[in-house]
Every structure is written in C-alpha cells, then in structure tokens.
C-alpha cells in the first residue's frame, strides 16, 4: 500500500458536490492500493485567519515525508507559498474550480486569490481537476503545464429513470447550495414571467453558506410574489433526493460557473430534461441534445428556455431521451478513484527516485 494523506478543510460530511467528491474518493482509494488517511483542516477556508493558517502549516508538516499529500483546492488555493513549502511530502492539488472564479468576490479578493492559487499550483507535483474546462483554465490562466494535470471527472451513481409528476403543476427541480454563484435569485425572477403556466419549483441544498445569497433569493421570492410556488427544502437525505429526482419533470441549473456540475450528471442519470447555463464546465458536462443552454446571468434567455420546456411536452420528451442516453455513459466513482490513485502512484515513484 502506498501511504497518502488527503487534507480537506471543514466538515467532510457536508452535502455539497465538492465534499461528496472527496468522501467518495477517500473511501475508494484503499481498493486501489492507496492507504490514504483523512487530515481535517480548519473550516475557515478559503478565508483563513492567521491562527488557522499556522494550524494548517503544522498539520502539513506532521505528515510523513514518504507519504503523498493530496490537498483539496478549497484550502490549497488559499494557502501562501511559504506555508506549502513547510510540507515535507510531495503534493497533489485537487482543483474543483479556481477559487477566484467564485461569484460575489471583490476585485481585490479575486486578484489576491488568483495570485495565491497560481503560486500554490506551481509548488504541486501534480494537479487533479474535475473537468476538461478546468484543465484548460489552469493551463491558460494559471500557467500550469498540461502534462502536470490529470482529469478525474466525478462519478455518478446509476439511477432509475424519472417518472415525473402525476399531473399539474409541472415539477421543476434545482439542486445546490444557495451561494451567489448558483444565481437562484435570477432563476426565481426568470420564472416570474411564467406565472400563467402551471409549475412548482423545489430548491434543494444548504442555505447557511451565504447570507448574501439567501437574502437575494428571499427578496426575489417576495418581490415576485412566488412564495406559494417556490419551496426551499434545504439539504435532504440521499434517499429523499432520489425521490425528488424521480418525481421531477425538468431540472434547472442557473449557475454562473461550474467546475463540473455534479447535479447535472445526476439529472442525466435520471433522464430529466434540463435547462442550464453555459457557465464554466456546464457547457460541456451536458450534451447539447440533453439540455436547453443559455448564457449565465441572462434572465430573459432563462425565461424563454424554461417556457419552451413547460409549453412543449414533445420537446421535454426528446430532451429527456437524450439526457437518459447521456446519463448511461457517465463515469462511475470507481473510474474517478482509479485515475487519482494512478496520479498518487506516479508521484510516489518520482519521489522515491
């Protein structure tokens, strides 16, 4: 077994795509010959204070020099280079998406994060990314050599095909944490122009990540008078989420940027027709035939796309068929773990020379 450590900030059990990715990989690495232990970094990343940075530095220093250290990008991209250099182990950086591309950041904070992440990535032996788009972004904008990058797309569990609702109103589903990047307030305002149609929107995901985003969403619901047509469930169990996918008639994702878009893959695994944006990797995660795609942040285009899907049952069926077909070809978590294990093995061999 090759010794490794996987450093992850915060609570690994949080119900987000990034943490799901980390949990699944961590659980499967042992089956690939990697003895990886979880190192729980402070939960303040990507905005750590001096005490948390020093705690992180000591945690990284304590990892054996003969172990490969993989660090989740939520922390790695925010670490100063002098702290990274204190680690004795060869480093693999896992980048879900660059931190500076998160929505809602000031220009100064974007610039700071871009500088930190560029310097940090220079110190990593290898970089694992979750999409081809992120790989291109790191090469073009962060000066990461392409031969240093491995693409390990998230796995997707097989699912039964969605049966949809039993009648009106049409059930619309959106899944993801309520943060500025997800643009749920834009979605609600887009739906306000479709009040003459019969629909109901269910939002699933944590609502405690961004006071700014939850305030914007609640304001949008109040101003559009859609409180009776929009349900915010918060995080739900995997079993309940599966039920919601199965009962949905369409899946909506208004995100401004995605490093991959795991919920899009989940929707395709269930054969749901999709309306999504072209923000980041979302443009490539879903084949064109499986979704109506609109520019991120374009409220009018989002209204038009959802309206087409609501009004045209034949269009919904055609897109659903394409979505189901694409969902059957998605990678599984074993594929993700195999790629990452290969990266760790390669780094361990290089370090042993």
C-alpha positions, -999 to +999 in steps of 0.1 A: +000+000+000+012+035-009+009+059+021-010+091+014-029+118+032-059+137+019-062+172+035-097+185+034-110+217+051-141+218+072-167+191+077-163+163+051-199+152+057-214+185+043-239+178+015-221+196-014-206+184-046-171+190-036-173+172-003-192+143-019-163+140-043-138+140-015-157+114+006-162+090-023-125+092-034-112+088+001-134+057+006-123+041-026-086+047-027-078+017-004-092-006-030-067+009-054-036+003-033-035+037-016-036+039+022-050+074+025-058+090+058-080+120+062-065+152+075-092+176+087-080+212+081-097+242+097-132+250+083-124+287+076-110+281+041-109+298+017-107+327+041-085+315+069-071+338+096-035+337+109-042+311+136-059+287+111-030+292+087-005+283+114-026+253+124-027+241+088+011+246+084+017+224+115-007+198+102+011+196+068+045+195+084+034+165+106+027+143+075+054+118+069+078+127+041+073+093+024+035+099+021+019+116-009-001+146+003-033+155-017-049+188-007-084+199-016-084+231-036-108+249-013-078+251+011-048+247-013-057+276-035-058+299-005-025+288+011+005+311+010+035+296-007+056+297+025+032+275+043+030+250+014+068+248+015+067+236+051+051+204+040+077+176+037+056+154+014+052+157-024+019+174-031-011+166-054-035+195-056-072+187-062-089+216-080-127+216-083-126+251-098-103+281-093-112+300-061-110+334-078-139+324-101-164+322-073-192+348-077-196+377-054-159+384-047-145+419-048-119+427-075-092+429-048-101+395-034-102+379-068-067+393-076-054+380-042-068+345-047-055+343-083-020+352-071-022+327-042-035+299-064-011+305-092+019+303-068+004+273-050-001+253-081+035+259-091+045+240-060+023+209-066+039+179-082+006+171-100-028+187-102-061+167-104-091+186-119-127+175-123-133+187-158-117+194-192-127+230-188-109+234-155-078+218-171-078+243-199-084+272-174-054+262-154-032+259-184-043+292-200-048+314-169-027+299-142+004+287-161+001+251-151+018+228-176-007+205-193+014+174-186+011+181-149-027+178-150-049+148-147-087+150-153-108+129-129-144+137-135-168+130-107-186+096-107-223+093-110-244+065-094-268+047-117-304+056-112-339+046-123-354+068-150-375+096-136-413+090-139-422+127-134-452+141-117-486+126-119-502+157-132-502+195-129-484+216-119-452+207-136-425+199-111-392+218-116-362+209-096-329+227-088-302+213-065-272+230-050-261+252-021-276+287-020-245+308-028-241+337-052-225+315-079-257+294-082-278+325-091-311+312-077-324+347-074-320+351-112-340+318-117-368+330-095-371+363-113-370+344-147-399+322-136-419+352-125-427+359-162-442+324-165-469+327-138-496+320-164-482+284-166-487+257-140-454+249-124-438+245-090-401+249-082-383+229-055-348+241-044-327+216-026-294+225-009-277+241+021-290+276+029-264+285+055-233+292+033-240+328+022-262+353+039-259+375+008-273+347-015-301+337+008-311+373+012-311+379-025-332+347-031-358+356-004-360+392-018-366+378-053-393+354-040-410+382-021-409+408-049-422+383-075-449+370-051-439+334-057-438+322-021-465+296-028-448+283-060-412+280-047-402+255-019-368+257-003-361+223+013-326+228+025-303+197+025-321+164+023-310+127+027-298+108-004-330+088-003-352+119-003-331+135-031-335+104-052-373+107-047-372+143-058-353+135-089-377+107-098-408+129-093-394+159-112-405+169-147-375+191-155-342+201-140-330+237-138-295+250-132-289+288-134-253+287-121-229+314-132-200+290-132-194+253-126-162+233-123-181+203-135-217+203-124-223+171-105-261+178-102-263+179-140-248+144-141-273+133-115-302+148-136-289+130-167-286+097-148-324+100-141-332+111-177-345+146-168-348+173-194-325+201-184-323+239-187-288+251-177-263+278-184-231+276-203-211+288-172-178+270-169-178+233-174-216+231-175-215+238-212-196+206-218-209+184-190-243+181-207-245+173-244-264+199-264-293+175-272-299+169-234-305+205-224-315+239-235-285+261-227-285+298-220-257+323-212-251+326-174-269+355-158-292+361-188-326+362-171-346+368-203-330+338-220-337+316-189-373+326-190-376+317-227-359+284-222-380+273-193-411+285-210-403+263-241-398+233-219-431+239-200-451+245-231-439+217-253-443+182-240-428+167-271-397+188-266-395+176-230-396+140-241-369+145-268-346+162-244-353+136-217-344+108-241-311+125-249-305+131-212-311+095-203-288+083-231-260+106-220-266+095-184-258+059-192-223+069-204-212+089-174-181+078-154-186+059-121-168+067-088-145+037-094-133+054-125-126+086-106-107+068-078-087+048-104-074+080-121-065+097-088-048+065-075-027+065-107-016+101-100-006+093-064+013+062-075+032+082-101+041+109-076+052+083-051+075+067-077+090+100-086+096+110-050+114+076-043+140+081-071 
